[in-house]
Amino acid sequence: MATDDTYLHSMTQAPRFDNSFAALPEAFYTRQPARPVRAPELFAWNAPLAAELGLEEQTNRAEIFGGNLTPTWAAPLAQLYAGHQFGNFNPQLGDGRALLLGEVIGSTGQRRDIQLKGSGPTPYSRNGDGRAALGPVLREYLMSEAMHALGVPTTRALAIVTTGERVQRETAQPGAVLTRVAASHLRVGTFQIFAARRQLTELQTLYDYAVARHHPDAKDPLDFLNAVIAAQADLVAQWLSLGFIHGVMNTDNCTISGETIDYGPCAMMDTYHPDTVYSSIDQFGRYAYSNQAHVIVWNMAQLATALVPLMPDTDAAITAFTEAVHAMPARIEAARIRAFGRKIGIAKASLEDAPLIDDLLSRMAGGQADFTNTFRALGTAEAKDQFLDPSSYQDWEKGWRARIVSETEPEALMARSNPAIIPRNHRVEQAIQAAYSGDRAPFDALHAALAAPYAAPSDPALTRPPTADEVVPRTFCGT
């Protein structure tokens, strides 16, 4: 649908729109509007985020965020990128069912993308319909907002609009459009496509843009690489500390900003085991829980490879970039120990605390302990009940108590480091199935509880692991 030049949005203070990506050369994207839907209806609206973005009084929400109305501030486009998918390079991917509407500079002064996901086919759809089913949209809304509440860098969810149409996946499912908000949608794969094509002018332009937008202190590509490595190392350490499994850590799902993006077959662990996999398409466990720290290093190696052509001395660049990537595992491990240290009440854990942390995790795996509830219960009489053999925990507890005796207020630190509630797979699935039946109450209740994850929810049932018949062993990408 063409831009409606007569459209005016009534706001007490208009947001600051500045579509900088759209000002880049057209080699970076394809301009196009969203494809209209039959009957757009607003299902969810993130009012606090809208206020932060200056969009709280945006009118025509269903029409705009469903794709039926292009406002004057928008510059809709599908971004181009490539990527390694499960280790195999795909030379051209791109937004196959998403459009960047534009960018807004909100009340915090931060520039953020406003993107529609499920807005119809683009030149990068690869024979797909460009649409999204309601289930995956609800999952991404719940998961991304839960991660934000947990303090994890992440894309956000602004709106869900149901379309009044069906999309065909394994079965015909109700359609929806998600409005996603991100610091940007620049990915490792965005660099890869221009490096692979030897389009060095475009690669330099992208690098300059990414530095200015995300890592302005970077003096050269090595500084930039180290900045991205630092952001991704901290991000994955946070994932591990929460039992989060992304499920599809392809390089096109790995951001330059260090945000979690593309909540497809993701899940939060119930029973702890390092080899846990949920994604139905991850048949060999490439993106298993414990492999995530290894895969992110591999992804950063691909970014380094893409940046080499920007350096004047190729051999020197390869040496320096290799050193940076090889230093990453130690950085991740230090971040992991700090994160898990806080979970067991140690304010500044060091590598000397790793045996204590890893001993607990080993006992949890052997005792089939629930990841979230075990850490939440540490130091209480209920902690031992998480283990098949309570004595396994009690043996560990003796050494732990000796370690934290010198810590200041370890209980308070643990209370703000260990969530009471996470978006458990079975609860998300129950919310999705209820919504399919026209009942949005489970979605609303779960969403509200996840907004305050470190407080005990009013419904204690939301904190319990699934029963045998509630287990959801596989999650799906939804494309």
N, C-alpha and C positions, 0 to 999 in steps of 0.2 A: 504494500500500500504506500502511495507517495506521501511525503511529508505534508502534514496539514498546517499550512502557514497561518491559519486563523486561530490555531490552538494557543490558548493562554492558560497557564496554571496560576491559580490564586494562592499566594503565599504571603505571610506576614513579612518574611525575609527570604527573598529568592535565593536558592542555592547557587554556588559559584560553579558553573560548568566550564570546562576547559578541556576540549577533546584533543589532547596532544598526540596520541597514537594515530589518530586520523589525519594528522598533519604530516606524518611520515610518508615517504614515497609509496605508491600503490603496489610496489612489489611485496609489501608486507601484508597485504590483505585484499579482500574483495568487498567492495561496497554493495550492500543490498538491504532492503527492508525485511522485516519479519513477514512470514506468511500468515495472514489472518486466520483465526479459528472461528468455529461456528457460534459458540455461546460462552464467551469468557465470563468467569465468575470468580471473585476473590475468595480464596479459601483461607489464606493466612497472610497477615501483614505484621511485620516486625516494627512496631511503633517506636521503641527506643532507638533502634538503628536508623529508622527513617528520620527521627529528630536529629540525630548526630550528623546525618548527611544533608540536613536542610530540606528533607522531602516530606515532613510530617503533614503538610497541608496539600500535598499533591492530589489533585482531583483526577477523575477518570482512571483510577488505579487498575481496574480490571482490563480496560481497553489498552492502556499503555503497556502494562507488564504481562499481558496476554499476547501482545504483538499486533493488535488490530489498529493501533493509533501510534503514529510516529510523531512525537512532540518536536517543537522547533529546536530544542536544545540537543537533540540526539543526532548522532552521526553513525548510524548502524553499519557494522562491518563484521565480516568473518575473518579471523586471524589465520595466518599461514604459519605452519611449523612442520617439522619432521619428528622423528623419535625412534628410540629403541623400544620395542615392545617384546617383553620377555627375552631380551637379549638380541633380538633380530631387528636390524635397521630397516625402517620404512621411510623411504626418501621423501614422501609427501603425505602429511596428515592434514592438520588444520581443523578449524571449528566446523565439524560436520553437522552439528545440531545446535549451535550457539551463535549469538551475535553480541558483540560489544556495542551497547547503546551509546555510551559516552563515559565521561569521567567527571566526577564531582569533587570539589575541595570542600570538605565538611567543616564542622565547628572546631575540630582539632587541628585544622590546617593540613591534614593529610589528604593527598590525592588518592582517589579510589575509583576503580572500574565499576560500572553498572552493566551487567551482562544478563541477557536472556538465555536460558538453557531449555531446549525443546521448542525453539521458535521456527522450525521448518528447515527444509533442505538448503544446502549451500553447495558451491562447486567442490567442496571437500567432503561431501557426505558419503562417497564411495557406495552408491546405490542404496543408502539408508534413507529412511523417511524423514530424518531430521527432527523427529518428535521425541517426547519423553512420556513415559507412563507415570501415573500418579504415585505408584509405590516407590520407585527410586527417587522421585522428587521429595516425597515425605521423608524418606531415609536421609537424604542429604540435608534437608532442613533441620531435622532433629540432631543429626550427628555434628554438623558444622556449628550449630548454636551451642550444643553441649561442649564441644571442644573449646569454643570461645569462653564459655563460663568457667571451664577448667584452667584457663590461662594459657592455652596452646595457640600459637600463631596459626591462623586459619582464614580461609575465605568465610564469608558470612552469608546468611540467607535473608533477603529483604521481603520476598513475597512468593506466594504460590497462587497461581491462577489455574483453575480447572477450565478445560477447553470445550466441554460438551461434545467431544469427539472420542472415538476409540482408536487405540494404536494396537497394531498386531505384533505381539511377541510370541511366546509359547502359546498364549491365548490372547483374545481381544481384551484389552484393559483400558480403563478410562485414562484420558490424556491430561497432561498438565504442563505448565511452564513455570520454571523456577527462575527467580531473579537472584543472581549471585553477585556479591560485592567482594572485591579483592583489591589488595594494594596494587596489583597488576596481574595480567595473565601471561607475562613473559615467562617462558619455560626454557629448560635446557634445550629442548627440541627447536625452539625459535632460533637459537644460535646454530644448531646443527644443520638446518636446511640451507642456510647461506654458505656455511663452510663447505658442505658437501657439494654444492653447486659451484663453488669457487667464485661466488658473487661477493668479492672482497669489499667493494664499495658499500654494499648493503650491510655486510657484516660489521664494518666500522661504524656505520650509522646506528645500527642496533646497539653496539657496544656503548657508544657515546650516550645514547638515549637511556640505556639501562643504568649506567653509572650515575647520570644526573638524577634519575628517578629513585634509585634504591641505595646506591653506595657512593655518594658524592665525594667521600674522602679517598677513594681509590685513585692512585696516581697513574696506574698502568694496568694492563690485563692481569698481571700476577697479583696485584693488590685486589683487583676485582674478584678473581678466583678465590683468594683467601677469604674475602668477605662473604661470598656465597657459601664456601665450605663451613665457615663459622656458624652461619645462620642455619644451615642444614644439619650440622652436627648437634647443635642445641635442640633443634626440632625433633630429630629422631630419638634423642635421649628422653625427651618429654613423652613421646609416643610409648617408649618402652616402660617408662615409670607408671603409665596408666593402663598398660595391657592393651594398647591400641594396635590394630593390624590394618595397615592401609589396603593391602590386597592386590594392588596393581601399580607398583612403583616404577612404571615406565618413565623414560626421560621426558616424554611429553606431559607427564603428570608431576613433574618436579620443577618447582618455581625458583626463579632468581631471587625473589623476595624472602624466601624461607617460610612461606605459608603452606599449610596443609591444603591440598586442592584435589578435586575430583573424587568425591566420596562415592565410589561405585560399590564394589563388593567388600567394603570395609566392615570391621566389627570390633567390639571390645571383648576381650577374653573373659570367660566365666572361670572354669577350672584352669589353673595355671599349668602350662607345659610349653617349653621353649619352641617346640616344633609345630605349634598350633597354626593351622591354615583354615580359613573359611572360604576364600574365593573359589568359586566353581571352575574358574578358568585357570587357576594356578595348580595344575595337575602334579607338578614335581616339587612344589614347595619353595619355589624361587623367592617368593615374598612372604615366607613364614615369619612369625614373630621374631625369632632370634636371627633371621637372615637380614632384617631390615638395616642393621648397622653395617653390614657388608655391602648391601646393594647401593646404599647411598654413596659409599666411596666409589663404587663402579660408575654411578651416575656422574659424580664429579669428575671422574677421569674422562668421561665423554665431553663434558663441558670444557675441560682443559684442552682436549684435542681440537675442539671447535675454535678455541681462542688462539691457538698456535699461529695461524696465518696473520694475526694482527701484530706479531712481534717481529722486530727487524732481524733478529738472529735466531733462526729456527732451532739450531742445536742448543743454544743457551736457553731458549724458551722451554724446550722439551725437558732439559735437566731441571730447571727451576719448577716447572709445573709438576713434574714427577715427584720432586721432594715435597711439594705442598700436598699432593694427594696422598703420598705415603705417610705423611704426618697426621692424616685425618683420623685413623682408627684410635690413636692415643687420645686425640681431642674428644672423640665420641665417648670413649671409656671414662675419661675424667668427668665429662658431663653426666654420664649415666650414674657414676658413683655419687656425685653430688646430689642428683635427683633422688636416688634411692636412699641416700643417707638421710635426707630430710624426711623421707617416709618412715624411717625407723628412729627419728628423733635426734639425729646428728646434724648440727647446723652447718658444719664445714667438713664434710666427709672427704677423706683422701683415699688414695689407692691402698693404704694400709687397712682401710675398712672394707675393701672388696671381699676378702674371705668371709667376713661376717654376713654381708649382704648375700653373697652367692650361696652360702650354706643354707640360709633361709629359703632362697628360691629353689634350691635342690630338694630340700625337705618338702616344700610346697608341691613340687612336681611329683615326688614319690607318694605324698599323702593326699593327692587329688584335692588340694585346697583351693578354694575360690580366691582369685587374685585380689579383687577389690575388697571383699569382706575380711580377708585375713589381715591385710594391712590396716584396715579401719579398726580392727579389734585388738591390735597389738597392745599388750600390757593389761588386757582385761581377762576375766575368767572365760570369756567366750572364745578367745583366740584358739585355744587348744581344740575346741570343738570343730574347727575348720578342717582338721586333719583326720585321716582314717585311723592313725595311731596318735592319740593326743600326746604321748610321751615324746614323740619326735619334736613337737614344738617346745615342750617343757625343757628338753635338753638344750635346745638352742637358746631359750629364754634366759638361762643362767648367764651365759656369756654376754648376751645383749645387755642385760641389766648392769653388769659390771662395766660395760663400755659407756653407757649413757649416764653413769652416776655423776660425771663431771660436767654434763650438759646443763644449760640453763633452760628450764621450762620445756623439756622435750615433748611432753604431752600436748602442749599448745602447738608446737611445731608440727607434730604428727596430725593434729586435728585439721590444720589448714593445708596439709600436704596429701592427705588421703581422703578422696571423696567418699561420701556415704552412698551416692547414687551415680550410676553411669547409664548410658543408653544401651542397656542389655539387648542382645539380639532378639530374644523372644518378645520383649516388650515393644520393640520397634515393629516387629512383624505383627503383633497383635493390633497395634495402632493402625498399621496399613490395612489389614484385613477388615477392621471395623470401618475405616473410612470408605473402603470399597462398598460396604453395605449401607453407607449413608450415615454412619455413627461416628462423629468426630470427637466424642468425649474422651476416648483413650489417648488420642493424639494430643488434645489440649492438656490433659492431666499430666502426661509424661513431659510435654514441653515445659510446662510450668515448674515441675519438680526439678528438671535438669538445669533450670536457670539458677538454682542455688545448690550446686552439687556437694558442698561441704557441710550442709545442714541436713539433719535427718528429715526426710520428706514426711508430709502428713499421712501418707499411705505407706506404711512399712513394707507392704508387699512389693513395692517397686524396687526394694533393695535385695530381694532374695534371688538366688540363682534359679534357673529353670528346673522344673521337674523333668523326669525322663521323657514325658510325652510333650513337653514344651520346647525341648532342645531344637534349635535351628542350626544344623551342622554346616550348611552351605549358604553363601550369599552370592548374589548375581549382579553383574555389571549393569544391566538394565538398558543397554544400548539396542 
